[in-house]
Amino acid sequence: MSENSPTFDRRPWGTFTVLDEGDNYKVKRIEVLPGKRLSYQQHSRRAEHWYVANGTAKVTLNGTEILVKSGEAVDIARGDAHRVENPDEAELLVFIEVQTGDYFGEDDIVRLDDDFGRE
């Protein structure tokens, strides 16, 4: 796999790899670097299921923060405001994201807050 190909992408917060995809689903392996977080965002055309494989995820879901530990999962419904953060200062957060819906493009992201100045 080459850097920034359609299946692998490096972001300011870590990386993601697309493991599988079909007409109504996409599966990603997401790594979040220690102390980093993704944007607080919403999607109108997909739901997400996050299974934490390594580390602990600090998840903000519609304004409520919850900790999701390795071996646990959380569901994000269409339209939910959500964010994942790696609160650990040393350990890598790894989770599997299963998206279901009818569209998975990056333009279905409404960023409500972002640490990296993206809109």
C-alpha positions as CSV (number, residue, x, y, z in Angstrom):
1,M,0.0,0.0,0.0
2,S,1.3,3.4,-0.9
3,E,0.9,6.6,1.2
4,N,-2.4,8.5,0.6
5,S,-3.8,5.9,-1.8
6,P,-7.5,5.3,-1.8
7,T,-7.1,2.5,0.9
8,F,-4.6,4.3,3.2
9,D,-4.5,7.9,4.3
10,R,-2.4,9.8,6.8
11,R,-4.1,12.6,8.7
12,P,-2.9,15.1,11.4
13,W,-4.5,12.9,14.1
14,G,-3.2,9.5,12.8
15,T,-4.1,7.1,9.9
16,F,-6.9,5.1,8.4
17,T,-6.9,2.1,6.2
18,V,-10.0,1.0,4.2
19,L,-10.3,-2.8,4.8
20,D,-13.4,-3.5,2.8
21,E,-16.3,-1.7,1.1
22,G,-19.5,-2.4,-0.8
23,D,-22.5,-0.5,-2.0
24,N,-24.0,0.0,1.5
25,Y,-21.0,-0.4,3.8
26,K,-17.3,0.6,4.3
27,V,-14.9,-0.8,6.9
28,K,-11.9,1.1,8.2
29,R,-9.1,0.5,10.6
30,I,-8.4,3.8,12.3
31,E,-5.3,4.7,14.4
32,V,-5.4,7.8,16.6
33,L,-2.1,9.1,17.9
34,P,-1.7,9.7,21.7
35,G,-3.4,13.0,22.8
36,K,-5.0,13.6,19.4
37,R,-8.7,13.7,18.4
38,L,-10.8,13.9,15.2
39,S,-13.2,16.7,14.4
40,Y,-16.6,16.9,16.1
41,Q,-18.8,16.0,13.2
42,Q,-22.1,14.7,11.8
43,H,-23.1,12.6,8.8
44,S,-26.5,12.7,7.1
45,R,-26.1,9.6,4.9
46,R,-24.3,7.0,7.1
47,A,-24.3,5.5,10.6
48,E,-21.1,4.2,12.2
49,H,-20.2,1.3,14.6
50,W,-16.8,1.7,16.4
51,Y,-15.1,-1.4,17.9
52,V,-12.1,-0.5,20.0
53,A,-9.3,-3.0,19.4
54,N,-6.5,-1.2,21.4
55,G,-6.4,1.5,23.9
56,T,-9.3,3.6,25.2
57,A,-11.4,5.9,23.1
58,K,-12.9,9.1,24.6
59,V,-16.1,9.4,22.6
60,T,-18.2,12.6,22.5
61,L,-21.7,11.7,21.4
62,N,-24.3,14.5,21.1
63,G,-22.4,16.5,23.8
64,T,-21.9,13.5,26.3
65,E,-18.5,12.1,26.9
66,I,-18.1,8.3,27.4
67,L,-15.0,6.1,27.6
68,V,-15.0,3.0,25.3
69,K,-12.3,0.5,26.3
70,S,-10.6,-2.2,24.3
71,G,-13.1,-4.9,23.5
72,E,-16.1,-2.5,23.7
73,A,-18.1,-0.8,21.0
74,V,-20.3,2.3,20.5
75,D,-22.9,3.1,17.8
76,I,-23.3,6.4,16.1
77,A,-26.6,7.0,14.4
78,R,-27.1,9.1,11.3
79,G,-27.2,12.8,12.3
80,D,-25.5,12.2,15.7
81,A,-22.8,14.7,16.6
82,H,-19.7,12.7,17.4
83,R,-15.9,12.8,18.0
84,V,-13.3,10.3,19.0
85,E,-10.2,11.2,21.0
86,N,-7.2,9.3,22.3
87,P,-6.8,10.5,25.9
88,D,-3.7,8.4,26.5
89,E,-0.4,10.1,26.3
90,A,1.6,7.0,25.2
91,E,-0.6,4.3,23.8
92,L,-2.0,4.2,20.3
93,L,-5.8,4.0,19.9
94,V,-6.9,1.5,17.3
95,F,-10.5,0.9,16.4
96,I,-12.5,-0.6,13.6
97,E,-15.2,1.6,12.1
98,V,-18.1,0.0,10.2
99,Q,-20.0,2.6,8.2
100,T,-23.5,1.7,6.9
101,G,-25.6,3.8,4.6
102,D,-26.0,4.8,1.0
103,Y,-23.0,7.2,0.6
104,F,-19.6,7.4,2.2
105,G,-17.9,10.4,0.6
106,E,-15.9,12.9,2.6
107,D,-18.4,15.6,1.6
108,D,-20.9,14.0,3.9
109,I,-19.0,15.4,6.9
110,V,-20.3,18.5,8.6
111,R,-17.5,19.6,11.0
112,L,-18.8,21.3,14.1
113,D,-15.3,21.8,15.7
114,D,-11.9,20.9,14.4
115,D,-8.4,21.1,16.0
116,F,-6.7,21.4,12.6
117,G,-8.6,24.3,11.0
118,R,-10.6,22.1,8.6
119,E,-14.2,23.2,7.7
